[in-house]
Amino acid sequence: MSTRPELLAPPEIFYDDSEARKYTSSSRIVEIQARLSERALELLALPEDDVPRFLLDIGCGSGLSGETISENGHHWIGLDISASMLNVAVEREVEGDLLLGDMGQGLGLRAGVIDGAISISAVQWLCNADKSSHEPRLRLKAFFGSLYRCLSRGARAVFQVYPESIAQRELILGQALKAGFGGGLVVDYPHSTKKRKEFLVLTCGSVPTSINDGHKDSDDDDDDSEDEENGMVCVSDRNRPRKKQRTNKKGKGREWVLRKKEQSRRKGNDVPADSKYTARKRKSRF
């Protein structure tokens, strides 16, 4: 069982000159990237009017997914944190413009200029704290917030992700919805261990999301008939959640009070010591 690369080192270190060239020269990886990029563009559901769109490729690497965008007649700009990957992309003379940057610090793009965004196997890297200053929740918040601002109204963003756990999946989706996106998770071949792929499909604004087209690959004979039979898409169609109503105002117990006092101490505030009377409910009269 191979170790996930995001657990080995930060992306800018893991994808050094050697790894970047090794990654790009692998025919298997090139094929997989092309297939996933095509699927992402399909889920992006761009209008079929032969008008080129301006797309953002997040975690573009050496430009493999960008080539698929170009082949479909669109213009694109790519962002990646690995200078080595971008150097390989320059050597390959990809057609898109390239930016070196950390998506966890936000996207420095003008508001409303992007017609759509895709990302292949990149967003889950934000769930790892590679530095003491990294807080996954805050980095996801900065990323999705800045992405929401730079997308045009009604535009989609499609992210192919490899979440490590259910908690990680919920963290990513939760921060996207808090940023204002509508949408949910699309799972191709959910019952297959080899062909299963997860795509986070988001819509900028309160535009209804409707994704019900399945995806089958009849050329793959590695899976058994049961997996082929279940080659389907699971859709979670969710809109931005409403703010939780404040309830139980009088029901804040001792544990809540102790936690708040500890947080205040960490900030350097002068907080009274805990005692058996802490959070004890006072009587209505003395």
N, C-alpha and C positions, 0 to 999 in steps of 0.2 A: 504494500500500500504506500503510494508516494506521499511525501510530505507537502502540504500546501505551501507555495512560495511565500505567501504573505506572513507565514509563521517563522520563516527563516531569517528575513532581513527586510528593512524598509525598501520600497520599490526602487528608489534612486541608487541604492547600494546593490540590491540583488541583480538588477538589470544593468550590469557594467558592460564594458565594450565586448568582452568575450561572450557573455550571456545574450546580449542583444543580437550579435551576429549569429549565434547558434539558434536563437529563437526564429529569426527571420529566414534562415537557410533550411529550416525543416519543412519538407513538402507536406507532411501531415498537419503541422500547425497552420501552414498557409491555407490548406484545404478547409480545415475547421473554421478558421477566421472568416474565410469567404462565405461559408455556409451560414454561420451565425450572423454575419453582417447582412446578408440577403434577407434572413428572417427578420432582423431588426427593422430593416427598411420596409418590409412588408407590413409589420405591425405599426410602423410610423404612419401608414395610410395617407401618403401625400396625394394631392389631387392629380389625376391623370390628364393633365392639360398640356404636356410637353413644355412646361415652363420650369427652368432650372430653379431649384430652391437653394438657400444658403443654410447649410447644416453644420452642426458642431459635433466633432468626434472626441469624446472625453476618454482619456487614457489611450490616445491614438497609437502609441508605441512607434513602430517603424513604418506605419502607414498602410498596413495590410487591409484594415477595414476601410480606410479612406479610399483605397483603390476601387473597392466595390461601390462606394458612393459616386466616384468619378465615372465608373462604367455605366451607372444609371443616369448619367447626365446632369448631376448636381454639383454645385460648388461647396467647398467645405473648409473648415478651419479645425486644426487638431491641437489638443492640449495634452501634455504629458509631463511627468515629474522627472523622468529619466533623460538626461542629456545624451547618454549613449544611444538610446533608442531613437531620439530625434536626429542624431548624427547619421545613423543608418538610413533614416527616412530621407534625409537630404541627399545622401549618396545614391539612393534609388530614384531620385528626382520625381517624387510624388507631386501631384498637381495641387494639393491643398497648402494653405499657409499653416505654419507651425508655431506653437507657443510653448515655452518652457515654464511650467508653473505647478503649484500644488492645489488641486481642486478642493482640498480640505480647508484652504484659506479663502475660498470664494473665487468666483470667476470675474475677472476685471473686464467685462464686456458691457457695451452700451445697452440700455433697456430696449427690449422689443425688436432687436435686429436679427435674431435667429429664428429660422422657420421650422426647426426641428433638431433634435439631438439624439445621438445613439452612443452607447458605450458597451464594449465587449470585455467582460471579465475584469472590471476595474473598481467598481464602486465598493465592493466588499473590503478592499484595502483600507477604507476609512474606518472600519470597525476595529482596527488594531492601533493601540497606543504605542507608537514607535519611539516617542520621546516623552519626557516627564511632563511637558507642556501640552501633550496631546490628550484630548478628551473626545472619544468617538462621537458622543451625542452632539457636542458643540461643533465638531468638524462636519458632521452630516448636516447640521442646521445651517452652517455657513454655505455649504455646497448647494443644497436644495434651494435655499433662499435666494442666492445669487443666480442660480439657473432659472428660477421662476421669473426673475426680473428681466433677464436677457431674452427670454422666449417671447415671440409674438402671441397675441391673444388667441387661444384655441389651438396653439401648436402642441405637438406631442413630443415626449421624450421616452425613449425605449432603452432600458438597461438590461443586458444579459448578465446575470449575477450567479455566483456560487456561494451562497450563504453557508457558513459553517454549522449553524444551528438554527432552531426555530426562533430563539431569542434574537439572534442577529438579523434574521429575516424581518421580524416584527420591528426591530429598531430602525432598519432602513426604511421600511414602508411607513412607519409611524412618523418619522421626521419629514418624509416627502409630503404626507397629508397635512402635517402642521404648517408646512411652507405655503399651502394653498392649492396644491395639486389635487386633481381628481383622478381616479383610476384604480389599478390593482395589479395583482400578480397573474401572469399567464404561464401555465406549465404545459410544455409539450411532452407528450408521452409520460404522464405521471406515474404509470405502473411499470415503467422500464428503468432498470438501474443503469443501463448503458446509454440510452438515448434521451433520458430525462434532461430537459433544459428549462430554466426558469427565466422569465422576462418580466421586468417591472415596467408596466406601460402606464404612463402618466399623461394627463392632459392639463395644459395651463389654463386655469380658470374653471368656472363652474359649468363647463360644457359636458353634457352626458357622455359617458364612455360606454361603447357597445362593441365588444369583440367576441365574435362567436364562430369565427372560421377556424376549423381544425387544421392540423398540419401533419401529413403523413409522408413517410419516406419509404417507398416500396422497394428501393434499391438496396436497402440494408438487410442482409440475410443473417446477421449475427444474433438477432433476438428471436425468441420463439414466437409461435403463432399467437399466444396470449398477449404478448407485448404489442404485436402488430395490430391485433384486434382492438387494443386499447390506445391506439395512437390518436390521442385527442387533446384538446386544450381545456384546462380548468381555468375558469375566470372568476376573479374576485372583483366585482364592480363596486367601488366605494368612492364616495365623494368626501370632501373635506369635513371632518367631524366637527360638530358643534362644540363650543366650549362647555366643559362640564359645569353643571349647575352647582353652586356652592351649597352643600347640604351639611347637616350635622355640625352646625356652627358651635353648638354647646356641647358637642360630644368629643372634644379634643381631650384625650386621656393623658395619663402620666407619661406614657412612652413617647407621645408626640411632643410634649413639653420638654422632656429630657433631651430629645433629639434636637429641638430648636435651640436649647441652651448650649448644647455642645457645638452646634454650628456657629453660634455667636461667639463662643470662646475661641474657636479657630480663627475668627476674624480679628481677634485681639481686643474684643470688648470686655468690659468689666461685668461679669455675671455672678450673681449670688450663688453660693455653694448649694449643692443638692441636699435635701433632707427628707425626713419622712413626711413633712408637710408640703413638699413640692407637688403642685397640681391637685392638691386636695381641695375639693369644692367647699366654698364658704357657705355658711348658713345665710339665709335671707336677712336675718337680724341677729344682733349680738345679744 
